[in-house]
Amino acid sequence: MEALRHLISPGDLSRAETDRILDLADEIIAAPDEYSAKCRGKKIATLFYEPSTRTRLSFEAAMLELGGGVLGFSSADSSSATKGESVADTVRTVENFADIIAIRHPKEGAAAVAARYAAIPVINAGDGGHLHPTQTLTDLLTIRSLRAHHSLDGFTIGLCGDLMFGRTVHSLVKALMERDGVRFVLISPKELRLPAYLLDELRERAIPFEEVEHLDAVMPSLDVLYMTRVQKERFFNEQDYVRLRDSYILDAEKMRLAKEDMMVLHPLPRVNEIAAEVDADARAAYFKQMWYGKYARMALILALLGLCPVLGQPA
């Protein structure tokens, strides 16, 4: 019997495994009918203790399009968490009814706890301000698919906005550290800088990066611009949120400074950090990014359920 695999952090997948999952996603995109019954008789439980639109629906659509079923809850208020049930007990309950779990939780480390107690694969669908590895698979698939050479090596990425609490940013930085020739431009107010542990890792691995506070000056150097919102739900002080929320707004004027083939990504939802006028720009890829997310999650579900042999034994 194969050892159980989970996805809690991007580091749970080797670079080769990540590439094989992305390759599988490409195959599904090219021939979806060939995969439409791969999960017949299987169910995913989406345990979402935080509100979600894209991630939850993406997981559910992914399983349905693989021929499987869906169950779960979309907020803590609709689960036994309101009665004080622990994450550990919830997953030990749910594993009786499902074959794989996707969990989102406001507390960092909750997905790791779920994986420790579950007898079925667990996917971290976002834990607090920590990590969001399936968004990273989505981001990598989007970048690889839309770049001219379909490569994840040798480009400059600007990460803009809330880098302190942005779990999508943390996961993407960790994943891109494994690629060759990626340079990071970290654009944020001082209060929302990338966490020190990630900055230290960039330094230790001699990966080039710079920290700046102004977007305009670096726009011409970027191949990918990853915008993020300032997340009100991560702030303890509303005054700080109000002061920082409009730090960066991408508009048509700023886009004129960018390369003709620069790609704009955003994990969504946006508030006002990307003006609606940018949506019509051919370089705006954030809605296409959402489309790729379903296929990335389809490939991951197949991999973790052992229905497509793309993963090795856990380290």
SEKOL-562683 format. One record per residue (C-alpha): residue in three letters; x, y, z. Coordinates in steps of 0.02 Angstrom, whole numbers, always signed. Layout:
<sites>
+---------+--------+--------+--------+
: residuo :      x :      y :      z :
+---------+--------+--------+--------+
:     ALA :      X :      Y :      Z :
...
+---------+--------+--------+--------+
</sites>
This chain:
<sites>
+---------+--------+--------+--------+
: residuo :      x :      y :      z :
+---------+--------+--------+--------+
:     MET :     +0 :     +0 :     +0 :
:     GLU :    +69 :   +172 :    -48 :
:     ALA :   +107 :   +295 :    +90 :
:     LEU :    -22 :   +433 :   +113 :
:     ARG :    +21 :   +599 :    +32 :
:     HIS :    -47 :   +770 :    +82 :
:     LEU :    -17 :   +946 :    +14 :
:     ILE :     +4 :  +1067 :   +159 :
:     SER :   +151 :  +1170 :    +93 :
:     PRO :   +226 :  +1192 :    -81 :
:     GLY :   +379 :  +1105 :     -8 :
:     ASP :   +280 :   +944 :     +7 :
:     LEU :   +306 :   +924 :   -181 :
:     SER :   +475 :   +909 :   -262 :
:     ARG :   +510 :  +1016 :   -414 :
:     ALA :   +491 :   +861 :   -524 :
:     GLU :   +325 :   +815 :   -443 :
:     THR :   +260 :   +992 :   -465 :
:     ASP :   +307 :   +987 :   -648 :
:     ARG :   +220 :   +820 :   -671 :
:     ILE :    +61 :   +889 :   -592 :
:     LEU :    +69 :  +1039 :   -708 :
:     ASP :    +98 :   +922 :   -856 :
:     LEU :    -55 :   +821 :   -803 :
:     ALA :   -157 :   +982 :   -794 :
:     ASP :   -103 :  +1021 :   -972 :
:     GLU :   -160 :   +847 :  -1027 :
:     ILE :   -330 :   +872 :   -945 :
:     ILE :   -350 :  +1041 :  -1031 :
:     ALA :   -309 :   +960 :  -1198 :
:     ALA :   -423 :   +809 :  -1177 :
:     PRO :   -549 :   +836 :  -1035 :
:     ASP :   -664 :   +694 :  -1090 :
:     GLU :   -527 :   +568 :  -1056 :
:     TYR :   -531 :   +616 :   -872 :
:     SER :   -717 :   +642 :   -848 :
:     ALA :   -744 :   +477 :   -756 :
:     LYS :   -576 :   +458 :   -667 :
:     CYS :   -653 :   +497 :   -497 :
:     ARG :   -815 :   +403 :   -517 :
:     GLY :   -866 :   +341 :   -344 :
:     LYS :   -747 :   +462 :   -256 :
:     LYS :   -796 :   +614 :   -151 :
:     ILE :   -706 :   +771 :    -94 :
:     ALA :   -751 :   +856 :    +70 :
:     THR :   -726 :  +1044 :    +62 :
:     LEU :   -707 :  +1102 :   +242 :
:     PHE :   -706 :  +1292 :   +230 :
:     TYR :   -700 :  +1378 :   +399 :
:     GLU :   -674 :  +1543 :   +306 :
:     PRO :   -779 :  +1618 :   +166 :
:     SER :   -720 :  +1576 :    -10 :
:     THR :   -785 :  +1591 :   -186 :
:     ARG :   -648 :  +1543 :   -309 :
:     THR :   -553 :  +1412 :   -209 :
:     ARG :   -704 :  +1316 :   -145 :
:     LEU :   -797 :  +1318 :   -310 :
:     SER :   -638 :  +1274 :   -402 :
:     PHE :   -613 :  +1118 :   -295 :
:     GLU :   -794 :  +1069 :   -312 :
:     ALA :   -797 :  +1097 :   -500 :
:     ALA :   -634 :  +1000 :   -516 :
:     MET :   -705 :   +847 :   -429 :
:     LEU :   -871 :   +856 :   -520 :
:     GLU :   -784 :   +866 :   -689 :
:     LEU :   -682 :   +713 :   -641 :
:     GLY :   -845 :   +619 :   -613 :
:     GLY :   -841 :   +624 :   -423 :
:     GLY :   -951 :   +697 :   -288 :
:     VAL :   -939 :   +841 :   -165 :
:     LEU :   -989 :   +869 :    +15 :
:     GLY :   -936 :   +989 :   +152 :
:     PHE :   -972 :  +1160 :   +225 :
:     SER :   -937 :  +1339 :   +173 :
:     SER :   -916 :  +1422 :   +342 :
:     ALA :   -877 :  +1375 :   +521 :
:     ASP :  -1054 :  +1428 :   +568 :
:     SER :  -1125 :  +1281 :   +468 :
:     SER :  -1014 :  +1151 :   +552 :
:     SER :   -993 :  +1074 :   +724 :
:     ALA :   -852 :  +1199 :   +754 :
:     THR :   -989 :  +1309 :   +827 :
:     LYS :  -1010 :  +1176 :   +962 :
:     GLY :   -824 :  +1174 :   +998 :
:     GLU :   -772 :  +1025 :   +893 :
:     SER :   -586 :  +1021 :   +854 :
:     VAL :   -512 :  +1010 :   +679 :
:     ALA :   -440 :   +840 :   +726 :
:     ASP :   -611 :   +770 :   +771 :
:     THR :   -692 :   +848 :   +618 :
:     VAL :   -572 :   +765 :   +496 :
:     ARG :   -587 :   +598 :   +586 :
:     THR :   -774 :   +613 :   +562 :
:     VAL :   -767 :   +669 :   +381 :
:     GLU :   -647 :   +532 :   +326 :
:     ASN :   -792 :   +410 :   +349 :
:     PHE :   -888 :   +498 :   +211 :
:     ALA :   -757 :   +561 :    +88 :
:     ASP :   -597 :   +507 :     +0 :
:     ILE :   -501 :   +671 :     +5 :
:     ILE :   -515 :   +834 :   +104 :
:     ALA :   -484 :  +1016 :    +55 :
:     ILE :   -478 :  +1125 :   +210 :
:     ARG :   -472 :  +1314 :   +231 :
:     HIS :   -451 :  +1385 :   +404 :
:     PRO :   -413 :  +1556 :   +480 :
:     LYS :   -279 :  +1484 :   +596 :
:     GLU :   -104 :  +1450 :   +533 :
:     GLY :    -59 :  +1267 :   +551 :
:     ALA :   -239 :  +1203 :   +550 :
:     ALA :   -213 :  +1106 :   +388 :
:     ALA :    -58 :  +1023 :   +461 :
:     VAL :   -161 :   +968 :   +611 :
:     ALA :   -293 :   +897 :   +495 :
:     ALA :   -161 :   +798 :   +399 :
:     ARG :    -90 :   +728 :   +561 :
:     TYR :   -257 :   +649 :   +608 :
:     ALA :   -336 :   +608 :   +439 :
:     ALA :   -328 :   +437 :   +358 :
:     ILE :   -363 :   +513 :   +187 :
:     PRO :   -266 :   +645 :    +88 :
:     VAL :   -280 :   +824 :   +151 :
:     ILE :   -256 :   +979 :    +44 :
:     ASN :   -220 :  +1147 :   +123 :
:     ALA :   -339 :  +1270 :    +39 :
:     GLY :   -267 :  +1414 :   +141 :
:     ASP :   -221 :  +1425 :   +324 :
:     GLY :   -230 :  +1601 :   +395 :
:     GLY :    -92 :  +1713 :   +331 :
:     HIS :    +26 :  +1565 :   +309 :
:     LEU :    +16 :  +1464 :   +147 :
:     HIS :    -99 :  +1424 :     +0 :
:     PRO :    -12 :  +1288 :   -103 :
:     THR :   -152 :  +1254 :   -228 :
:     GLN :   -156 :  +1438 :   -274 :
:     THR :    +30 :  +1418 :   -306 :
:     LEU :     -2 :  +1271 :   -424 :
:     THR :   -128 :  +1384 :   -510 :
:     ASP :     -2 :  +1526 :   -522 :
:     LEU :   +135 :  +1414 :   -589 :
:     LEU :    +21 :  +1336 :   -718 :
:     THR :    -36 :  +1509 :   -775 :
:     ILE :   +140 :  +1578 :   -789 :
:     ARG :   +205 :  +1424 :   -879 :
:     SER :    +58 :  +1419 :   -999 :
:     LEU :    +60 :  +1604 :  -1045 :
:     ARG :   +246 :  +1638 :  -1056 :
:     ALA :   +317 :  +1632 :  -1232 :
:     HIS :   +437 :  +1490 :  -1193 :
:     HIS :   +320 :  +1399 :  -1071 :
:     SER :   +456 :  +1403 :   -939 :
:     LEU :   +460 :  +1436 :   -752 :
:     ASP :   +643 :  +1486 :   -758 :
:     GLY :   +730 :  +1649 :   -794 :
:     PHE :   +608 :  +1792 :   -762 :
:     THR :   +579 :  +1939 :   -645 :
:     ILE :   +422 :  +1939 :   -540 :
:     GLY :   +356 :  +2088 :   -443 :
:     LEU :   +250 :  +2045 :   -290 :
:     CYS :   +149 :  +2198 :   -241 :
:     GLY :    +40 :  +2245 :    -93 :
:     ASP :    +15 :  +2144 :    +65 :
:     LEU :   +169 :  +2033 :    +73 :
:     MET :   +161 :  +2011 :   +262 :
:     PHE :     -8 :  +1923 :   +275 :
:     GLY :    -26 :  +1863 :    +94 :
:     ARG :    -25 :  +1673 :   +103 :
:     THR :    -29 :  +1662 :    -87 :
:     VAL :   +130 :  +1767 :    -94 :
:     HIS :   +218 :  +1661 :    +37 :
:     SER :   +178 :  +1500 :    -56 :
:     LEU :   +228 :  +1570 :   -226 :
:     VAL :   +394 :  +1636 :   -161 :
:     LYS :   +435 :  +1466 :    -85 :
:     ALA :   +393 :  +1377 :   -248 :
:     LEU :   +489 :  +1497 :   -360 :
:     MET :   +644 :  +1481 :   -250 :
:     GLU :   +661 :  +1308 :   -328 :
:     ARG :   +670 :  +1378 :   -504 :
:     ASP :   +823 :  +1440 :   -597 :
:     GLY :   +856 :  +1623 :   -630 :
:     VAL :   +700 :  +1695 :   -547 :
:     ARG :   +724 :  +1871 :   -476 :
:     PHE :   +603 :  +1945 :   -349 :
:     VAL :   +550 :  +2127 :   -334 :
:     LEU :   +455 :  +2148 :   -170 :
:     ILE :   +342 :  +2301 :   -176 :
:     SER :   +257 :  +2349 :    -13 :
:     PRO :   +244 :  +2475 :   +128 :
:     LYS :   +369 :  +2441 :   +268 :
:     GLU :   +227 :  +2379 :   +378 :
:     LEU :   +180 :  +2243 :   +253 :
:     ARG :   +352 :  +2177 :   +204 :
:     LEU :   +380 :  +1994 :   +165 :
:     PRO :   +405 :  +1897 :   +328 :
:     ALA :   +582 :  +1888 :   +393 :
:     TYR :   +594 :  +1698 :   +377 :
:     LEU :   +567 :  +1709 :   +189 :
:     LEU :   +687 :  +1855 :   +169 :
:     ASP :   +817 :  +1757 :   +265 :
:     GLU :   +793 :  +1606 :   +153 :
:     LEU :   +813 :  +1713 :     -3 :
:     ARG :   +976 :  +1781 :    +67 :
:     GLU :  +1041 :  +1610 :   +121 :
:     ARG :  +1010 :  +1539 :    -52 :
:     ALA :  +1084 :  +1692 :   -139 :
:     ILE :   +924 :  +1720 :   -237 :
:     PRO :   +918 :  +1898 :   -306 :
:     PHE :   +784 :  +2011 :   -235 :
:     GLU :   +754 :  +2193 :   -195 :
:     GLU :   +628 :  +2278 :    -81 :
:     VAL :   +548 :  +2440 :   -143 :
:     GLU :   +402 :  +2548 :    -90 :
:     HIS :   +353 :  +2622 :   -259 :
:     LEU :   +279 :  +2522 :   -402 :
:     ASP :   +306 :  +2645 :   -545 :
:     ALA :   +496 :  +2639 :   -541 :
:     VAL :   +508 :  +2450 :   -561 :
:     MET :   +366 :  +2421 :   -685 :
:     PRO :   +481 :  +2421 :   -839 :
:     SER :   +588 :  +2279 :   -769 :
:     LEU :   +448 :  +2156 :   -730 :
:     ASP :   +398 :  +2002 :   -829 :
:     VAL :   +259 :  +1957 :   -706 :
:     LEU :   +168 :  +2074 :   -586 :
:     TYR :    +76 :  +1985 :   -445 :
:     MET :    -46 :  +2106 :   -364 :
:     THR :   -126 :  +2072 :   -195 :
:     ARG :   -257 :  +2158 :    -90 :
:     VAL :   -226 :  +2226 :    +83 :
:     GLN :   -324 :  +2100 :   +187 :
:     LYS :   -439 :  +2182 :   +313 :
:     GLU :   -471 :  +2016 :   +400 :
:     ARG :   -287 :  +1999 :   +449 :
:     PHE :   -278 :  +2167 :   +540 :
:     PHE :   -306 :  +2192 :   +725 :
:     ASN :   -313 :  +2380 :   +706 :
:     GLU :   -438 :  +2449 :   +580 :
:     GLN :   -347 :  +2617 :   +574 :
:     ASP :   -192 :  +2529 :   +507 :
:     TYR :   -297 :  +2442 :   +375 :
:     VAL :   -378 :  +2605 :   +319 :
:     ARG :   -208 :  +2690 :   +310 :
:     LEU :   -128 :  +2552 :   +204 :
:     ARG :   -271 :  +2484 :    +98 :
:     ASP :   -243 :  +2601 :    -50 :
:     SER :    -54 :  +2593 :    -50 :
:     TYR :    -48 :  +2524 :   -228 :
:     ILE :   -174 :  +2541 :   -366 :
:     LEU :   -132 :  +2473 :   -538 :
:     ASP :   -213 :  +2575 :   -677 :
:     ALA :   -193 :  +2606 :   -863 :
:     GLU :    -64 :  +2741 :   -835 :
:     LYS :    +50 :  +2623 :   -739 :
:     MET :    +23 :  +2486 :   -868 :
:     ARG :    +97 :  +2601 :   -999 :
:     LEU :   +263 :  +2587 :   -907 :
:     ALA :   +266 :  +2397 :   -922 :
:     LYS :   +336 :  +2279 :  -1051 :
:     GLU :   +221 :  +2232 :  -1194 :
:     ASP :   +218 :  +2052 :  -1136 :
:     MET :   +213 :  +2079 :   -947 :
:     MET :    +83 :  +1969 :   -862 :
:     VAL :    -30 :  +2036 :   -723 :
:     LEU :    -89 :  +1907 :   -597 :
:     HIS :   -196 :  +1922 :   -442 :
:     PRO :   -261 :  +1780 :   -330 :
:     LEU :   -425 :  +1877 :   -309 :
:     PRO :   -537 :  +1942 :   -238 :
:     ARG :   -482 :  +2118 :   -280 :
:     VAL :   -548 :  +2272 :   -194 :
:     ASN :   -479 :  +2423 :   -285 :
:     GLU :   -295 :  +2378 :   -309 :
:     ILE :   -324 :  +2344 :   -495 :
:     ALA :   -432 :  +2472 :   -584 :
:     ALA :   -571 :  +2399 :   -691 :
:     GLU :   -495 :  +2483 :   -845 :
:     VAL :   -348 :  +2361 :   -835 :
:     ASP :   -465 :  +2214 :   -867 :
:     ALA :   -468 :  +2256 :  -1053 :
:     ASP :   -277 :  +2251 :  -1066 :
:     ALA :   -215 :  +2092 :  -1151 :
:     ARG :    -84 :  +2075 :  -1014 :
:     ALA :   -217 :  +2057 :   -878 :
:     ALA :   -218 :  +1870 :   -842 :
:     TYR :   -305 :  +1860 :   -673 :
:     PHE :   -471 :  +1793 :   -738 :
:     LYS :   -380 :  +1669 :   -849 :
:     GLN :   -278 :  +1622 :   -695 :
:     MET :   -440 :  +1574 :   -608 :
:     TRP :   -484 :  +1460 :   -755 :
:     TYR :   -316 :  +1372 :   -744 :
:     GLY :   -347 :  +1344 :   -558 :
:     LYS :   -482 :  +1215 :   -590 :
:     TYR :   -365 :  +1110 :   -696 :
:     ALA :   -222 :  +1124 :   -573 :
:     ARG :   -338 :  +1058 :   -437 :
:     MET :   -405 :   +920 :   -549 :
:     ALA :   -227 :   +861 :   -577 :
:     LEU :   -187 :   +871 :   -390 :
:     ILE :   -341 :   +772 :   -341 :
:     LEU :   -296 :   +634 :   -464 :
:     ALA :   -117 :   +633 :   -400 :
:     LEU :   -159 :   +624 :   -215 :
:     LEU :   -290 :   +490 :   -243 :
:     GLY :   -161 :   +387 :   -337 :
:     LEU :   -267 :   +384 :   -494 :
:     CYS :   -127 :   +456 :   -601 :
:     PRO :    +51 :   +403 :   -554 :
:     VAL :   +141 :   +571 :   -541 :
:     LEU :   +194 :   +570 :   -357 :
:     GLY :   +332 :   +472 :   -273 :
:     GLN :   +339 :   +414 :    -93 :
:     PRO :   +338 :   +552 :    +38 :
:     ALA :   +507 :   +608 :   +100 :
+---------+--------+--------+--------+
</sites>
